[in-house]
Structures are given as C-alpha cells and as structure tokens.
Amino acid sequence: MINNTAFTPSKAFLTRGVGRHCEKLTSFEMALRDARIACYNLVRVSSIFPPNCEMVSVDDGTSYLAPGQILFSVIAESATNEPSRVATAAIGLATPSDRSHYGFISEHHAFGQSEGKAGDYAEDLAASMLATVLGVDFDPQKAWDERKEQWLLSGEIVNTTHLSCAAEADDSGDWLTVVSACVFCR
C-alpha cells in the first residue's frame, strides 16, 4: 500500500533574501543565505499549497530542518548586473476556508517593479487560481482590491498574502539576485 501523505508537508514558511557578488551564481547563493535557506538542497515545485498545511515563521520552520536536507519549495528569483536596474521576486499565497482543500502559491519575477506592486500581483495570481478551482465568480477586469474583498466575502477564500523582495543593482557591474520562497517542511 502506498502512503499518499509521505511527501505531503504539514508546515511551510515564507522567506526572502538579497545577494550581491561579481559572479551570478554566487549572488544567488548569497541571496539564499540571506533568506536562511542556503544550507539545504532546494527542489522547485509547482503551485499547490497542501491541505491542512500550517504557515510558520522562518525561525520555527528552520528549527525542523537539518543542513543538507532536501526541501521542496516554490521560488521566485530575479537577477541583474545592469546598473540601477531594480530586480523583484514575489510569492503570493491563497488558502481556502475549507482547510481540507488545497490552496495556491504563485511566483512572480520582474524588473522595475516595487515590492508592493509585485507582491500584490503575486497575491492576485494565487487568489485567481484558487477562485477558479473553487468556482467562485469574479471579474478579472476588476481591480485587485475589489476582487479580494469579493472573495473574502464569499467565504470560500479565507486568506491571501504575499512576500516580495526588490533591490537595485549598483554601478559596479556586480550581480544582484533577489529571491522570495515558500519552503515546505514537516
């Protein structure tokens, strides 16, 4: 008999980081260090937030982990070495009121966007995906704030949030990498 919950996380946390270095790969490593997830083997997964999964703080989440451990995560990443260019990475999360149903995570990567704008966009993406699965009516032409209020009032989508990271590359020509991630743990 197959244990279908063997790889289903029970906890998750959001984190973000910024890295700068003359080498692109090292700037990514520095961003992961800043996000406190560099010492793990990260496996990128798609956009499903597991049923009954609990959001915890970064401190709580990393307390369950050991260096070298394989971690499933949704990662948004953006990198540039163009002077004065702003790189942005955001994660959006939408969870249903029925905790036995799955939610959605979205990642967004951009240039020139503020943290707030990128975060709202990622949050809107996650909520829109969840709304379509739950059959919640919405008008995609309405502003995000209007849709968010409508979804919360429907009682089907209980929570939406985001975490974003934006930084500007300096004039040195060094690489800048920003990451935002939803990391799963047991």
N, C-alpha and C positions, 0 to 999 in steps of 0.2 A: 504494500500500500504506500502511495506517495504522500508525503507530508506537504500539503499545499501552503502551509504557513512558514516553512523552513526559511524562506528568504523574504518574508514579509516583515518590514521594520515596524517596531512598536513606538519608536521615538524618532524625532527629527529636529534639526536646528538650522537656523539661517545664519550665514556669516558672510563677511566681505573683506577685501583687502586690496592694497595698492603696492606694486613693486616697481622699482626703477633700477636699471642696470644697462651697461653698454651692450650686453648680449640679450637677445629677445627671450631665449629660454630661461635665462637666469632671472630676468624681470618677472616672468611667470612664476618661477619658484619663490621669489621674494613676495609676490602678491599672495601666494598660498601660505607662506609663513605669516604674513600679516593677518591673514584670515584664520590662522591657527589650525590649518589642515595640511600642511606640507609634509608631515611625517607619516602620512597614510597613503595607501595605494588607492587612488580615486578611479572609480569606474563610472563613466557618464551613463545615465539612464534617461528615459523619456519623462513624460509629464504627469504621471499618476501619483497622487498623494494617497497612500494606503488607507483603507477603512480603519477606524479606531486608533489611528496613529496620533501620538501626543507631541505637540511642539514643546521643546525645552530650550533653555538658554544654552549658549555656546559652552559655558563652564560645565553645566550639567551633562550636555551631550558628550563633550570630550572626556568626561570622567568615566564613561563606559568603554572607552577605546584604548587600544594599545598601539604603539608605533609599529608600522608595517602592516597593520590590519587593512583588509580590503573594505572600502567604503563605497556604497552606491550613492551617487549624488547627481543633482541637476545643477549644472554650472553654466553661468553666463560669463563670457570673457571678451575683453576688448583690449587691443594693444596698438600702439603707435610710436613712432620715433620722429614724427613731424612736429617741429617746434610750434608751440601754442595750440596744438590740436587737443581737444577735450575727448577723452575716451570714457565711455559709460557702459556699465553692465548692471542689469537689474533682474531680480527674481520676483515673480508675482505668485501668490498663493490664494486659492479659493476653496473653502471647505463647506460641505453641505450640513444642514441642521441634523440630518439623519447620519450619525457617525458611522453606521454600518455600511454606508455608501462611500465610494472613493471621491476624492477631490482632484483638483488640477493644480499643477505648477507650470509656470511659463518662464522662459528666459528671453531676455531682450538685450541685444548688443547694439551700441550706436556710437556715433561721433557727433560732438557738438551739442548734445542734449544735457540738460541739467539732471541731477539726481532725482528731483521731484517729478519732472516730466517723464523720465524713463521709468521710474517706479510706478507711477500712475498707469502708464501704458502697459507694463508687465502685469499689473494687478487686473486691469481691464481684460487683457487677453485670457488670464486664468479664469476669471469670473464668466466671461463669454463662453469659454469651452464648457464650463460646468453647467451653465444655464441651458445650453443646447442639449446636453445629455439628460438633464432633469426635466426638459420640456417646459422650462419657464419662458414665457413670452417676453420678448424685448425688441426694441427698435434699435438696430445698430447705428442709425444715424443720430440718435440722441447723444447728448454729452455724457461722459463717464459718470459724473456726479448724479445725473438723473437716473441712469441705469442702475447704479449702485444702490440708490435709495429704493428703487422699484424692486430689486432683487432681495434686499433685506426685508422689505415689507411683505414680500411673497411668502416669507418663512422657509423657503427652500434652501437659500444660500445664507449661512449663518455668519460666516467670517471671510473677509478678504484682507490681505495685507501685502506688503512688498518690502524688499530690502534692495537698495541700489547703491552704487559706488561710481563716482565720477572724479576724474583728476585731469589736470592739464600737463601736457609734456613740456619740459623746459627747453631752453635753447641749445643745450649741449649735444643734442642728437642721440642721447641715450634712449633706450626703450622704456616705455611706460606700459604697464599692464594692470588692468583692474579686473577683479573677479567678484562675483556675488554667487552664493551657492546655497542650495537646500541639501543638507547632508543627512543621510539616514543612519540610524544606529538602533541597536536592540535594547 
